[in-house]
Amino acid sequence: METEAFVFCDWPRFEAQYRCALVLDEGEDAFLTLVLATAFPRLVPLWKVEVLGDRRLGIVLRALARLAGSGTIAVGSRS
């Protein structure tokens, strides 16, 4: 929702709507759940990361590092 004064998202309503409208596999659901938890803090079981896969896990880890204020933590494999 956007007004002249601010921009606001009703995160619980958004999540309820996506769960009803989208058909997600286990990995997609875990990824969206974790991403939404960064915008709308809540408890999320850590076992959700088991089904993310390398690409999605890297995205979530980089996002968490940024939320913590770090721009120097390297996430990924080294060659």
C-alpha positions in Angstrom: 0.0 0.0 0.0 1.3 3.5 -0.8 0.1 6.8 0.4 1.6 10.3 0.1 3.4 9.9 3.4 4.7 6.3 3.4 4.9 2.9 1.7 3.6 -0.1 3.7 3.2 -3.8 3.2 0.9 -6.0 5.2 3.3 -8.9 5.3 1.0 -11.4 7.0 -1.7 -10.7 4.5 0.8 -11.0 1.6 2.0 -14.3 2.9 -1.5 -15.7 3.3 -2.4 -14.7 -0.2 0.8 -16.2 -1.8 0.2 -19.5 0.1 -3.3 -19.7 -1.4 -2.5 -18.6 -4.9 0.9 -20.1 -5.7 1.7 -23.8 -6.1 5.3 -24.1 -4.7 7.5 -27.1 -4.2 9.2 -27.6 -0.8 12.3 -25.6 -1.8 10.4 -22.7 -3.3 8.2 -22.5 -0.2 11.2 -22.6 2.2 13.0 -19.9 0.2 10.0 -17.6 0.1 9.3 -18.2 3.8 12.9 -17.3 4.8 12.9 -14.2 2.5 9.6 -13.0 4.0 11.0 -13.6 7.5 13.7 -11.0 6.7 11.0 -8.4 6.0 8.5 -9.5 8.6 10.6 -11.0 11.5 9.1 -14.1 13.0 10.2 -17.6 14.0 11.2 -19.9 11.2 12.5 -23.4 11.7 16.1 -23.7 10.6 15.4 -27.0 9.0 13.9 -25.0 6.2 17.4 -24.4 4.9 17.9 -28.1 4.2 15.7 -28.0 1.0 17.0 -24.6 -0.4 19.8 -25.9 -2.6 23.1 -24.1 -3.1 21.8 -21.1 -5.1 18.9 -20.2 -2.8 21.0 -20.8 0.3 23.6 -18.4 -1.0 21.0 -15.7 -1.5 19.6 -16.2 2.0 23.0 -16.2 3.6 24.1 -13.0 1.8 20.8 -11.3 2.8 21.4 -12.3 6.5 24.9 -10.9 6.3 23.6 -7.6 4.9 20.9 -7.4 7.6 23.7 -7.9 10.2 25.5 -4.9 8.6 28.3 -6.8 7.0 29.4 -6.3 3.5 32.6 -8.3 3.8 31.5 -11.8 4.5 32.1 -14.0 1.5 29.4 -16.6 0.7 30.0 -19.3 -1.9 32.7 -21.8 -2.9 36.3 -20.8 -3.5 38.3 -22.0 -6.4 
